Amino acid sequence: MSQSRIMPGFRPTISFTVFYLSLVVLIPLSTLVFKSFQLSFDDYLNIITNRRVVAAFRVSFSTALGAAIIASFFGFIVAWVLVRYSFIGKRFFHALIDLPFALPTAVAGIVLATIFQPSGFLGKFLKENFDLQVGFKPLGIVVALIFISIPFVVRTVEPVLQDFDSRMEEAASSLGATRWQVFTKIIFPNIFPALLTGFALSFARGVGEYGSVIFIAGNLPYVSEIVPLLIITKLEQYDMAGATAIALTMLVISFLLLLLINLLQHWVRKRSGQL
Amino acid sequence: MSAVISTRVHQSTLEDANWVRWSLITVALGFVILFLCVPLVLVIIQAFSKGFGAYFSALSQPDMQAAMRLTLLTALITVPLNTVFGVAAAWAITRFEFRGKNLLITLIDLPFSVSPVISGLIFVLVFGAQGWFGSWFVEHDIKIIFAVPGIVLATLFITFPFVARQLIPLMQEMGSEEEEAALSLGASGWRTFFLITLPNIKWALLYGVLLCNARAMGEFGAVSVVSGHIRGMTNTLPLHVEVSYNEYDTVSAFAGASILAGLAIVTLILKTLLEWKQQTNR
């Protein structure tokens, strides 16, 4: 060990860390992999290419994608307003951004369902005026996932916007750039990697989200049934093989997303000169 | 004169025009109010929709009380365990050099990227009736799945990274000079930890504990898979909210939800205070 030998406690802390990590995380998680090895590849393919399963994956991914795009757009504006402008109640709004992290997903789920169901006060308004039904439709899933995504986008973009070197803006504007040019050519390209990271985090979270979605979704197979719900349905039917195969597929996709997010964050730090 | 004009031009390209400013503020606040304020207010309105009496009688139902107790019990077991783990892991990772450190950090973060439902499923696979150790536990009449131990295990998994992830970057940034100084002057390891390290990390530690607790009390997906939804026995407060809502018992559902929303508000207030403390202490 190259470090000072004076520091105590390496053995007990590292042993406890590895032991506890294995017990709580690694062993249970590896069970999923080992269990799916009990399936033949054909069985696995059969489960995964089943029409209902494919439809659930399509619903989960398309709604998570839509929600992440909308949340990125509005989240960017919210971050911009919170960093750049001052107005009454700014601190309150700033603290409120983290509500989706703090509010249990089941609570978010029943409240959003109550608001957006056809008899709810916004659901009714949208139905009567725009002939738009949100509750019990895939659109409802998008609404729930936007709620979940807000802090991911705002909290990723905010610090980068805060640390943004305003001398670059000054330089550009003193060279005669218009405000719009300064924004599109200087500010946005520098913020973009952070925005993309926020987008990816929202997307990854949205694909696996369960609690806030199931109340508003309607959960109709082929239409508004998400993958996590399908896993639970398979479990309740004692279809362990089905649940395991779908879960493993989801897990692999999440890990690929995680890898992508890490690469993005590396890129962000490199661009902002922290590496 | 020309200097005045040039600063004006300069300013107008550095600051957004008033109409841009106000429309962006309107869009941002409108979005936040619609998606965050309205839901929060609606929980309270719905909870009291049948009056105070109905609200308090819903809260005093035995099933509701049992759910609250189970939620508290789960948090009381999982938060201290994950806190001790977080401190130990941060100490090992930030105070020593060893191979595989980055892998270890990645593995600690793993539960964050696993869907809650899958987090519950893996414990069913290990301990369920068809699971690896399932038959052994059945023979010895120990219930893990559809019982309290399963709920605790799933919550442990879900809240696993919270404390460690707050402490690791902070302790990395702090460095170990102060601790080395104390140790070389003859202080014991524990004394150094309690007198040097702990005062330096206390706000970040509390921050991690706060977030860990909020998630432990509010977790729904993972717990829902392992709980079996037995009323008064294995329903945590979020699960009781779900069951009541699905049975169209709106007052009960939102009364339970109002307790959880209160917890979220307290968490946000403490979080803001702790962020402020951490900034002023730097």
Chai-1 contact restraints between the chains, C-beta under 6 A:
chainA,res_idxA,chainB,res_idxB,connection_type,confidence,min_distance_angstrom,max_distance_angstrom,comment,restraint_id
A,S2,B,E97,contact,1.0,0.0,6.0,A-B,restraint_1
A,Q3,B,F96,contact,1.0,0.0,6.0,A-B,restraint_2
A,Q3,B,E97,contact,1.0,0.0,6.0,A-B,restraint_3
A,S4,B,E180,contact,1.0,0.0,6.0,A-B,restraint_4
A,I6,B,L183,contact,1.0,0.0,6.0,A-B,restraint_5
A,M7,B,R95,contact,1.0,0.0,6.0,A-B,restraint_6
A,P8,B,G189,contact,1.0,0.0,6.0,A-B,restraint_7
A,G9,B,G189,contact,1.0,0.0,6.0,A-B,restraint_8
A,F10,B,F96,contact,1.0,0.0,6.0,A-B,restraint_9
A,T13,B,A88,contact,1.0,0.0,6.0,A-B,restraint_10
A,T13,B,W91,contact,1.0,0.0,6.0,A-B,restraint_11
A,T13,B,A92,contact,1.0,0.0,6.0,A-B,restraint_12
A,I14,B,A92,contact,1.0,0.0,6.0,A-B,restraint_13
A,F16,B,A88,contact,1.0,0.0,6.0,A-B,restraint_14
A,T17,B,A88,contact,1.0,0.0,6.0,A-B,restraint_15
A,T17,B,A89,contact,1.0,0.0,6.0,A-B,restraint_16
A,T17,B,A92,contact,1.0,0.0,6.0,A-B,restraint_17
A,Y20,B,F85,contact,1.0,0.0,6.0,A-B,restraint_18
A,V24,B,L156,contact,1.0,0.0,6.0,A-B,restraint_19
A,V24,B,F157,contact,1.0,0.0,6.0,A-B,restraint_20
A,V24,B,F160,contact,1.0,0.0,6.0,A-B,restraint_21
A,V25,B,L110,contact,1.0,0.0,6.0,A-B,restraint_22
A,V25,B,F160,contact,1.0,0.0,6.0,A-B,restraint_23
A,P28,B,I122,contact,1.0,0.0,6.0,A-B,restraint_24
A,P28,B,F123,contact,1.0,0.0,6.0,A-B,restraint_25
A,P28,B,V126,contact,1.0,0.0,6.0,A-B,restraint_26
A,L29,B,I122,contact,1.0,0.0,6.0,A-B,restraint_27
A,T31,B,I122,contact,1.0,0.0,6.0,A-B,restraint_28
A,T31,B,L125,contact,1.0,0.0,6.0,A-B,restraint_29
A,T31,B,V126,contact,1.0,0.0,6.0,A-B,restraint_30
A,L32,B,I122,contact,1.0,0.0,6.0,A-B,restraint_31
A,K35,B,L125,contact,1.0,0.0,6.0,A-B,restraint_32
A,F74,B,F31,contact,1.0,0.0,6.0,A-B,restraint_33
A,I77,B,L24,contact,1.0,0.0,6.0,A-B,restraint_34
A,I77,B,V27,contact,1.0,0.0,6.0,A-B,restraint_35
A,I77,B,A28,contact,1.0,0.0,6.0,A-B,restraint_36
A,V78,B,A28,contact,1.0,0.0,6.0,A-B,restraint_37
A,V81,B,L24,contact,1.0,0.0,6.0,A-B,restraint_38
A,V81,B,I25,contact,1.0,0.0,6.0,A-B,restraint_39
A,V81,B,A28,contact,1.0,0.0,6.0,A-B,restraint_40
A,Y85,B,R21,contact,1.0,0.0,6.0,A-B,restraint_41
A,F87,B,I25,contact,1.0,0.0,6.0,A-B,restraint_42
A,F93,B,V32,contact,1.0,0.0,6.0,A-B,restraint_43
A,A95,B,L268,contact,1.0,0.0,6.0,A-B,restraint_44
A,A95,B,T272,contact,1.0,0.0,6.0,A-B,restraint_45
A,L96,B,L36,contact,1.0,0.0,6.0,A-B,restraint_46
A,D98,B,L268,contact,1.0,0.0,6.0,A-B,restraint_47
A,L99,B,L36,contact,1.0,0.0,6.0,A-B,restraint_48
A,A102,B,A214,contact,1.0,0.0,6.0,A-B,restraint_49
A,A102,B,A264,contact,1.0,0.0,6.0,A-B,restraint_50
A,A102,B,T267,contact,1.0,0.0,6.0,A-B,restraint_51
A,A102,B,L268,contact,1.0,0.0,6.0,A-B,restraint_52
A,L103,B,A264,contact,1.0,0.0,6.0,A-B,restraint_53
A,P104,B,G218,contact,1.0,0.0,6.0,A-B,restraint_54
A,P104,B,P238,contact,1.0,0.0,6.0,A-B,restraint_55
A,P104,B,L260,contact,1.0,0.0,6.0,A-B,restraint_56
A,T105,B,F220,contact,1.0,0.0,6.0,A-B,restraint_57
A,A106,B,F220,contact,1.0,0.0,6.0,A-B,restraint_58
A,A106,B,P238,contact,1.0,0.0,6.0,A-B,restraint_59
A,A106,B,V241,contact,1.0,0.0,6.0,A-B,restraint_60
A,A106,B,E242,contact,1.0,0.0,6.0,A-B,restraint_61
A,V107,B,A257,contact,1.0,0.0,6.0,A-B,restraint_62
A,V107,B,L260,contact,1.0,0.0,6.0,A-B,restraint_63
A,V107,B,A261,contact,1.0,0.0,6.0,A-B,restraint_64
A,I110,B,Y245,contact,1.0,0.0,6.0,A-B,restraint_65
A,I110,B,A253,contact,1.0,0.0,6.0,A-B,restraint_66
A,V111,B,P39,contact,1.0,0.0,6.0,A-B,restraint_67
A,V111,B,L42,contact,1.0,0.0,6.0,A-B,restraint_68
A,V111,B,V43,contact,1.0,0.0,6.0,A-B,restraint_69
A,F147,B,F35,contact,1.0,0.0,6.0,A-B,restraint_70
A,E169,B,L14,contact,1.0,0.0,6.0,A-B,restraint_71
A,S173,B,T13,contact,1.0,0.0,6.0,A-B,restraint_72
A,S173,B,L14,contact,1.0,0.0,6.0,A-B,restraint_73
A,R179,B,T13,contact,1.0,0.0,6.0,A-B,restraint_74
A,V182,B,T13,contact,1.0,0.0,6.0,A-B,restraint_75
A,G208,B,S115,contact,1.0,0.0,6.0,A-B,restraint_76
A,Y210,B,P116,contact,1.0,0.0,6.0,A-B,restraint_77
A,Y210,B,V117,contact,1.0,0.0,6.0,A-B,restraint_78
A,Y210,B,G221,contact,1.0,0.0,6.0,A-B,restraint_79
A,G211,B,F220,contact,1.0,0.0,6.0,A-B,restraint_80
A,G211,B,G221,contact,1.0,0.0,6.0,A-B,restraint_81
A,P228,B,S115,contact,1.0,0.0,6.0,A-B,restraint_82
A,P228,B,V117,contact,1.0,0.0,6.0,A-B,restraint_83
A,I231,B,V117,contact,1.0,0.0,6.0,A-B,restraint_84
A,M240,B,Q130,contact,1.0,0.0,6.0,A-B,restraint_85
A,A247,B,I118,contact,1.0,0.0,6.0,A-B,restraint_86
A,A247,B,L121,contact,1.0,0.0,6.0,A-B,restraint_87
A,M250,B,S115,contact,1.0,0.0,6.0,A-B,restraint_88
A,L251,B,I118,contact,1.0,0.0,6.0,A-B,restraint_89
A,S254,B,S113,contact,1.0,0.0,6.0,A-B,restraint_90
A,L258,B,S113,contact,1.0,0.0,6.0,A-B,restraint_91
